[in-house]
């Protein structure tokens, strides 16, 4: 059985022996759209994190029987085409819950305590020139006593809620799905959540309901002292509107780990009047080594279940 991993760089060089044991394995650091069909020509199993497998590509791979998505989201796979051609698609779930939740809490603390500014103040040598022990250029705030609003109360949202409560926050949430669940937290409308929350973090999927969920109108509803954190999908927050809100001081700050296009090329986020209002990272909130190892175990488990049915 031939197994092809199209973007092996996405697992950061971690041990893949649990996957390789299932057959003839070949991994590519990255794969361009033009290379997919050639590289997967004889593959029975294809692993992809973000490489697109559309209807044309799937139709061109007659030996393909299993697509393992090395992520939770399956936006890069044409699921209808896969079903039409008898190709099973399996994703990985639950591997990054703790890492993403910890990054979310870290982002809030970093923005509230102005960590980036004061780190730069020290490393730039400005502190060594000061005649004062303390510096209060940018006032800081504590997390305790704040209302933390969660958009999307799935596994990651619940873990963020648990951690936020441990820091002394009052937690409320907005459900983007509208599904009624018995949660331990106060459920609010989106407008109520935006109006009343000091920290808002996003943990919902990107779909028709959540595309541009947070744009100029929604940002205008937030407190001027509030911060917004998006560790879900880039298209949920309108980046141009966010840049304008940050420049105008409509909100205190924002943390983004995801973007509408990745890598992000040109964007007003690169030219903020006050860059310390934005904490940004290159879609790696999920990528602790522990999470990557769990992801690899998920992929291996999916292949094992597939082979057991053959």
N, C-alpha and C positions, 0 to 999 in steps of 0.2 A: 504494500500500500504506500503510495507516494503522498507525502505531506509537504505542503509549501507554506511557509510563513512569509507574507509579502512585505511586512514592515517590522522586522525583528528589533529594530532600534527602540521600539516602543516599550520593550521590557528591560531596557537598561542593562543588557549584558548579564542578566540573571541566569541561573542554571535551568536549562531546558531539557534535561535528561528524562524527565517524566513524560515529555511529549515525544521525544526522539525515539523512545523505545517501541513505539507503535508501528514503525515502518521506515521507509526510505525517506529521510528528512532532508530538506534543503531550506535554508533561511536567507532572506535578502534584507539588507539593512533598510533600504527604501525601494519602492517600486513606482515608476511613473505609469500613468494610464496606458501609454503605448506599449508597455512591457508586460502587462498583466496576462494577456492571452498566451503569449509565448512561454512565459515562466510557469504557467499553470496547465500547460497543454495535456500532460499525462497525470495530473494530480487527482486523487480521489478526495483528499481533504485539503482545504485551503483555509489558512488562518489570516485574518486581517483585522487590524485595529481601526485604521481610517481609510485604507485604500478602497476605492469605490468598485463594487461589483454590480454593474447594471445589467439590464435585460440582454443587451447585445453580447456582453462578455460571458454571462452565464450560458447563453445559447451556443456559444463558441467552445464550451468545455464539456463535451459529452461524457467524459469519465468522472466528472465532479459529482460527488454524492453528499458531501458535508462541508458547510461553511461554518467555521468557528470564529465568531466575532470576539476579538480580544478587548472587549469593553462591554458596557451595559447597553448603550444606545446602538441601534441598528440602522441608523439613517443612511449609512453608506451601502446598504444591501437592498436590491430590488426584491422584496419578499414575495411579491406576486409571481415574478419570473422564476424565482427559486422553486416555489410550489409547483408551477406549471411544468418544470423540468425534473421534478422529483428530487430536488436538492433540499436536504434538511439544513436548517439554520439554527444555530445555538449560540446564545450570548453568555456572558459571565455576569453574575449578580452578587452583590453583597461584599465584594472583595475590598472596596475602598471606603466603606461607611465611616470607619473610625478616622482614617486619614483626612477625608474631606471635612468631617465635623471638626476635627482639631484645627485644621487650617482656617475654618470659619471663625472659630473662637479667637485664634491667633490674630486674624485680620482685624477683628473688632478691637482687641486690646492694643494692637499696634497703632491703629488710627486714633483711638481715644487718648492714648498716652504719647502720641506724636513721636513714636520710636524712630522712624526714619529721619525726621528732622534732627533730633538730638544725637543720633548716631553720627550723622554727617557733621554736626556742629563739633563733636569731639574729634573725629578723624580728620577734619579739614584743618585742624590746628587752632581753631578759634578759641577753644576752651583754654588752651595753653597760654593764650594772650590775655585772658580775662583777669581782672582784679577781684572778681567775685566768685565765691564758691558755687552759688546757684545760678541758674539761668531760667528765666520765665518768659522767653520770647513768645512761646506758643502755649497757652494754658492747656492743661490736660484734664481728663475726666476719668472717673472710675466706672466700672461696669455694674457694680452692685447697686441695686435700686432702680435700674433702667428697665423699660419694657422692651423685650425682644420679640419682634414680629417675624414669624416664619411663613414664607410662601411655599407651600408644598410640604405636607406632613407625611412623607414617606419614611423609609428607614433612616436616611441621612437627616431629614428634618427632625425626627424623634430623638436621634442622638445629639443633635445640636440643642434641642430643647432640654434634654437631660443635663448637658454640660452648662448651658446658660443658667438653669435653675441652681446648679451647684455654685455658680458665681453670684447668686443672689438676685437674679433677674426675674421679673414677672413675664411669663411666656404666653403669647397669643399666636393664632395662626389663621391663615386663609387657605382654603382648599381650592386649587385650580380645577380639580376634576368635578367638584360638586358632590362627590360621593359622601354620604353620611357615615361617619365612623365614631365609635365611642372613644374619644380622646380625653386625656386628662387635662387638656388646656382649653382656654376660652376661644371659641371659633368666632371670627369677625368677618365682615365684608371687606373687600379690598380697600375701599375708601376709609373705613374705620381703622384698619390696620395701618395704612399710610399716615393718617392724621395723628395717631396716638403713639406710634412706636419710636423709640430712640435708636434702635438698631433693627434693620430689616435685612434678612438673609433669604436668598432664593435657592430652592432645592427641588424645583419641579421640572418635568420634561418640556422640551420644545415641541409644540404642536400648534394647530390652528388657533387654539384658545389662548396660548401663551406668547405667540409671536408679538413682539413689541408691547408686551404687557405693561412694562414700565417705560413710559415716554414722557414728553414734556408735561402733559396734564397731570400725570401721576406724581412726577417729581415735585411739582408745585404744591401738592398736598402734604408733602413731608415737612417735618419740623426743620428749621434752619440748623438745629443742633444734631440732626440725625445723620446716621451713616447707612449706606447701602452696600450689601455684599452679594456678589453673584458668583457662585461656584457651580452653577447648573449648566446652562447653555447660553451662548453669546446673543442669539437672536431675541432673547427675552427682554433685554434692556436695549433701548435705543441709544447708541453710543454718542451720537451727535447731541441729542437732548441732554444726556448726562454731562458731557463736556461743558455745555452751556450752563447747566445748573451749578456745576462746580466753579466755573468762572464767575458766575453772578453771586456766589455765596448762598444759593438757595438751600443747599445742604452742606453739612460739615465736611463730609468726605465719602469716598467709595473705595471698595476693594473689588477687583475683577481678576478672575482666573480664566475666564472664557470670553471669546470674542466672536463677532459676527463672521469674520473670516480669519482663519488661522493658518500660518502666521498672519498677524495683523500688519498690513503694509502701511498705507497712508491713513491717518486718523487724527481728528482734533484732540484726541487724548494724549498725543505726543507733544502738544504745544499748549498745555494748560498754563494759565497765568500764575498759578500756585501749584507746582507739581507735587507738593507734599500732601495735597488733598486726595491724591490717588495712590493707592497701593495696588500694584499690578504684578502678575506672575504668568508665565507662559504655559497655561493649562497643565499645571503639575500639582494641583492640590491633592490629587488622588495618589501620587506616585511615591509614597514611602516604600522602602524595600520590602516591608512586611506586606503591604498591599499588592505589590507586583508579584511576590511569591504566591499569594493567595489567588491572584489572577491566573498565573500559570497552572496552579492546581485545578482551577475551574476548567481551563481549556483541556487539560489532561483528562479530567473527569468526563467532559463532554465527548471526547474521542473514545474513551473507554466504554461509555454507554452505547455509542454508535457501533463499535466493533462487536459488542456483546450481542447485538441484534442481527448481525450478519449471518 
